[in-house]
Amino acid sequence: MTPPPPQPPPPGSHPASDSAAAPLPGPRPLVVLFGATAGALGPDLGSDETDLILLVWQVVEPRSRQVGTLHKSLVRAEAAALSPQCREASGLSADSLARAEPLDKVLQQFSQLVSGDVALLGGGPYVLCTDGQQLLRQVLHPEASRKNLVLPDTFFSFYDLRREFHVQHPSSRRARDLTVATMAQDLGLETDATEDDFGVWEVKTMVAVILHLIEGPSGQLFSKPEVVKQKYETGPCSKADVVDSETVVRARGLPWQSSDQDVARFFKGLNIARGGVALCLNAQGRRNGEALIHFVDSEQRDLALQRHKHHMGVRYIEVYKATGEEFVKIAGGTSLEVARFLSREDQVILRLRGLGMSPPPCKLPCLSPPAFATFQATPTLIPTETAALYSSSALLPAARVPAAPTPVAYYPGPATQLYMNYTAYYPSPPVSPTTVGYLTTPPAALASAPTSVLSQPGALVRMQGVPYTAGVKDLLSVFQAYQLAPDDYTSLMPVGDPPRTVLQAPKEWVCL
C-alpha cells in the first residue's frame, strides 16, 4: 500500500529544523487591536458614551513568531467635537474625521484586511487581543447596538493582554492596574520613543510584549479567551440563592414599558448572569422604572457602573451599586411552576391586543381549544329569508363585476373577512332596543317589513362608539359587503337619548 505523500510545511517554518513538517502547537493567530473614542481615554474609555474614532491593528502568528502589516483606520463619528484629552493625545481634528468612513464600512475593511494577513501567515481562525476590556465591552458592542449594527462572531471572544501578562507574572501589580507601558517596563523591553503616531506605538509595544511572553513557558498562556455573551438568558432565581453584592447594580430611570431584554441591551457587551435582570414594581404592582442587574463577576459590575447616565433612547439611566439581598428579594421565588415557566424563556408568552371586554378573551372562539390554532370559517351572517329580500348588486363599487344572483344566502369574501369575524365575536346584546321601548314609533318602512326579519337571530346588530360626525353613508361603507337595497336606509335607526335635532347625530346605531 502506497503511503500518503508528506504534508507541505506551513508558512514560516523551516523543514531543516522541523522534521515532522506539522504546525507547531500553540495559540491561534492573534489580532492586536487598539481603539480610541472622541472622549475619555485609558481606564475611562467608553465611560462618556462617545463614538469610536480610531482603530489600529496588526496580526501576530505566535507559532512562527511572524507579524503582519500594521493598519490604521479613522472612523467617522456622529459628534464631531473632540475632547481636549483626545485632541491632545491623538492630534486629530474634526475635519479629518469628517472625511473618514462610518463604523460599518471600517468593520468590513477590518475583516477583509485581517483575513488577508492571516492567510499570508498560515491561515486558520484568529482571536482578538486588546489592552484591557474597555475597547470591546464598553465601546464597540454598545455603539454597534445603538447603531443597529451586527458585529462579526470574532468580536465576541478576545484575549485580555493584561490578564495574560498577570498569568505569567503574578507577582506584579493587579491586572486591571496594568498598562502597555508598565508591561513593557516590567519585561525590560526597549520601545521606540520617537514614535508619535497615535495608536501605532501602543500596537507595536503590545506585539513586542506578546512575542516576549510566548518565549517563556506558555502552557496556560492564550488558552482561555474572554467571552462576550451574544444574548441575555432568562431563568429562575430562588430565595435560597446567595448573590455576591459586588456583582449587583441598580438601574434607575428606565421607561415604564422597558423589558428585561431592553435592560440587557443597555448593558450590551457585559455578561449578565442567567436571570440576572429583576424589574422592580411599586405597591400597585406596576413597574417603577428601576431594575436590579446581577453580573457574572465584580469586574463586569465595575464596568456597568461606568455607564452611569448613559442613554436608553432619549432618557438617561442612573446606575448605582446594590446588594445581593436586594436582588434576591426582588427576583427570588419559591414556586416550582414559576421556575419551570421561566426556564422556557419567552417561548410560551403570547401577547394579544385589541381584545374587547364583552365577551371576555377566554370566551373567544379563536382562543378556545381546539380552534385556537386558526380562525374558524365564519358562518352565514344573513339568514336565507333576509338575503332573498335584497338586491344582489346593491352597494357594490362600479369597478366590481356583480356576482351572479343564483345563491340565496350571502357569504363574505376574503376582503371583508375581518369585518365578519369582528361581528361574529362581538354580537349585539340579547336585549335589543325594540324590546326595551327605545323605538316607540318605528318608521313606516320598518312597520311594513316582514316580522321574520327581526325574529331571526343575527338580523339586528348594535354599533357602539360611532363618532358623532358619522352619517348614513359612513355606516353603509362599513357594511358595504352586505347586500342592502339601495333605498333601504331606514334599516339604520338611531338609538340612545330622546329624539334629537337633524344636526345632532346619535352615538349608537342599530343596523338591521
Secondary structure as the mmCIF struct_conf table of DSSP 4:
data_model
#
loop_
_struct_conf.conf_type_id
_struct_conf.id
_struct_conf.beg_label_comp_id
_struct_conf.beg_label_asym_id
_struct_conf.beg_label_seq_id
_struct_conf.end_label_comp_id
_struct_conf.end_label_asym_id
_struct_conf.end_label_seq_id
HELX_LH_PP_P HELX_LH_PP_P1 THR A 2 PRO A 10
TURN_TY1_P TURN_TY1_P1 PRO A 11 GLY A 12
TURN_TY1_P TURN_TY1_P2 PRO A 15 SER A 17
BEND BEND1 SER A 19 ALA A 20
BEND BEND2 ALA A 22 ALA A 22
HELX_LH_PP_P HELX_LH_PP_P2 PRO A 23 LEU A 24
BEND BEND3 PRO A 25 GLY A 26
HELX_LH_PP_P HELX_LH_PP_P3 PRO A 27 PRO A 29
STRN STRN1 LEU A 30 THR A 37
BEND BEND4 ALA A 38 GLY A 39
HELX_RH_3T_P HELX_RH_3T_P1 GLY A 42 ASP A 44
TURN_TY1_P TURN_TY1_P3 LEU A 45 ASP A 48
HELX_LH_PP_P HELX_LH_PP_P4 THR A 50 ASP A 51
STRN STRN2 LEU A 52 GLU A 61
TURN_TY1_P TURN_TY1_P4 PRO A 62 ARG A 65
STRN STRN3 GLN A 66 VAL A 67
STRN STRN4 HIS A 71 LEU A 74
STRN STRN5 VAL A 75 VAL A 75
BEND BEND5 GLU A 78 ALA A 79
HELX_RH_AL_P HELX_RH_AL_P1 PRO A 84 SER A 90
HELX_RH_AL_P HELX_RH_AL_P2 ALA A 94 ALA A 98
TURN_TY1_P TURN_TY1_P5 ARG A 99 ARG A 99
BEND BEND6 ALA A 100 ALA A 100
STRN STRN6 GLU A 101 GLU A 101
HELX_LH_PP_P HELX_LH_PP_P5 PRO A 102 PRO A 102
HELX_RH_AL_P HELX_RH_AL_P3 LEU A 103 LEU A 120
TURN_TY1_P TURN_TY1_P6 LEU A 121 GLY A 122
BEND BEND7 GLY A 124 GLY A 124
STRN STRN7 VAL A 127 THR A 130
BEND BEND8 ASP A 131 GLN A 133
HELX_RH_AL_P HELX_RH_AL_P4 GLN A 134 GLN A 134
HELX_RH_PI_P HELX_RH_PI_P1 LEU A 135 LEU A 140
HELX_RH_AL_P HELX_RH_AL_P5 HIS A 141 ARG A 146
TURN_TY1_P TURN_TY1_P7 LYS A 147 ASN A 148
HELX_RH_3T_P HELX_RH_3T_P2 ASP A 153 PHE A 156
STRN STRN8 SER A 157 ASP A 160
HELX_RH_AL_P HELX_RH_AL_P6 LEU A 161 GLN A 168
TURN_TY1_P TURN_TY1_P8 PRO A 170 SER A 171
BEND BEND9 SER A 172 ARG A 173
HELX_RH_3T_P HELX_RH_3T_P3 ALA A 175 ASP A 177
HELX_RH_AL_P HELX_RH_AL_P7 VAL A 180 LEU A 187
TURN_TY1_P TURN_TY1_P9 GLY A 188 GLY A 188
TURN_TY1_P TURN_TY1_P10 ALA A 193 THR A 194
BEND BEND10 ASP A 197 ASP A 197
TURN_TY1_P TURN_TY1_P11 PHE A 198 GLY A 199
HELX_RH_AL_P HELX_RH_AL_P8 VAL A 200 LEU A 213
TURN_TY1_P TURN_TY1_P12 ILE A 214 GLU A 215
BEND BEND11 GLY A 216 GLY A 216
BEND BEND12 GLY A 219 GLN A 220
TURN_TY1_P TURN_TY1_P13 LEU A 221 PHE A 222
BEND BEND13 LYS A 224 LYS A 224
STRN STRN9 GLU A 226 VAL A 227
BEND BEND14 GLN A 230 LYS A 231
STRN STRN10 SER A 238 SER A 238
TURN_TY1_P TURN_TY1_P14 LYS A 239 ALA A 240
HELX_RH_3T_P HELX_RH_3T_P4 SER A 245 THR A 247
STRN STRN11 VAL A 248 ARG A 252
TURN_TY1_P TURN_TY1_P15 TRP A 256 GLN A 257
HELX_RH_AL_P HELX_RH_AL_P9 ASP A 260 PHE A 266
TURN_TY1_P TURN_TY1_P16 PHE A 267 GLY A 269
BEND BEND15 LEU A 270 LEU A 270
STRN STRN12 ILE A 272 LEU A 281
TURN_TY1_P TURN_TY1_P17 ALA A 283 GLN A 284
BEND BEND16 GLY A 285 ARG A 286
STRN STRN13 ARG A 287 PHE A 295
BEND BEND17 VAL A 296 ASP A 297
HELX_RH_AL_P HELX_RH_AL_P10 SER A 298 LEU A 305
TURN_TY1_P TURN_TY1_P18 GLN A 306 LYS A 309
STRN STRN14 HIS A 310 MET A 312
TURN_TY1_P TURN_TY1_P19 GLY A 313 VAL A 314
STRN STRN15 ARG A 315 LYS A 321
HELX_RH_AL_P HELX_RH_AL_P11 GLY A 324 ALA A 331
STRN STRN16 GLY A 333 GLY A 333
HELX_RH_AL_P HELX_RH_AL_P12 LEU A 336 LEU A 342
TURN_TY1_P TURN_TY1_P20 SER A 343 VAL A 348
BEND BEND18 GLY A 354 GLY A 354
BEND BEND19 MET A 357 PRO A 359
HELX_RH_3T_P HELX_RH_3T_P5 PRO A 361 LYS A 363
HELX_RH_3T_P HELX_RH_3T_P6 PRO A 365 LEU A 367
BEND BEND20 SER A 368 SER A 368
TURN_TY1_P TURN_TY1_P21 PRO A 369 PRO A 370
BEND BEND21 ALA A 371 THR A 374
HELX_LH_PP_P HELX_LH_PP_P6 PHE A 375 THR A 380
BEND BEND22 LEU A 381 ILE A 382
HELX_RH_AL_P HELX_RH_AL_P13 THR A 384 ALA A 387
TURN_TY1_P TURN_TY1_P22 ALA A 388 LEU A 389
BEND BEND23 TYR A 390 TYR A 390
TURN_TY1_P TURN_TY1_P23 SER A 392 LEU A 395
TURN_TY1_P TURN_TY1_P24 ALA A 398 ALA A 399
BEND BEND24 ARG A 400 ARG A 400
HELX_LH_PP_P HELX_LH_PP_P7 VAL A 401 ALA A 404
BEND BEND25 PRO A 405 PRO A 405
BEND BEND26 VAL A 408 ALA A 409
HELX_RH_3T_P HELX_RH_3T_P7 PRO A 414 THR A 416
HELX_RH_AL_P HELX_RH_AL_P14 GLN A 417 TYR A 425
BEND BEND27 TYR A 426 TYR A 426
HELX_LH_PP_P HELX_LH_PP_P8 PRO A 427 PRO A 429
BEND BEND28 PRO A 430 VAL A 431
TURN_TY1_P TURN_TY1_P25 PRO A 433 GLY A 437
BEND BEND29 TYR A 438 TYR A 438
BEND BEND30 THR A 440 THR A 441
HELX_RH_AL_P HELX_RH_AL_P15 ALA A 444 SER A 448
BEND BEND31 ALA A 449 ALA A 449
HELX_RH_AL_P HELX_RH_AL_P16 THR A 451 SER A 455
BEND BEND32 GLN A 456 GLN A 456
TURN_TY1_P TURN_TY1_P26 PRO A 457 GLY A 458
BEND BEND33 ALA A 459 ALA A 459
STRN STRN17 VAL A 461 MET A 463
BEND BEND34 GLY A 465 GLY A 465
TURN_TY1_P TURN_TY1_P27 TYR A 468 THR A 469
HELX_RH_AL_P HELX_RH_AL_P17 VAL A 472 VAL A 478
TURN_TY1_P TURN_TY1_P28 PHE A 479 ALA A 481
BEND BEND35 TYR A 482 TYR A 482
TURN_TY1_P TURN_TY1_P29 PRO A 486 ASP A 487
HELX_RH_3T_P HELX_RH_3T_P8 TYR A 489 SER A 491
STRN STRN18 LEU A 492 VAL A 495
BEND BEND36 GLY A 496 PRO A 498
TURN_TY1_P TURN_TY1_P30 VAL A 502 LEU A 503
HELX_LH_PP_P HELX_LH_PP_P9 GLN A 504 PRO A 506
BEND BEND37 LYS A 507 LYS A 507
STRN STRN19 GLU A 508 CYS A 511
#
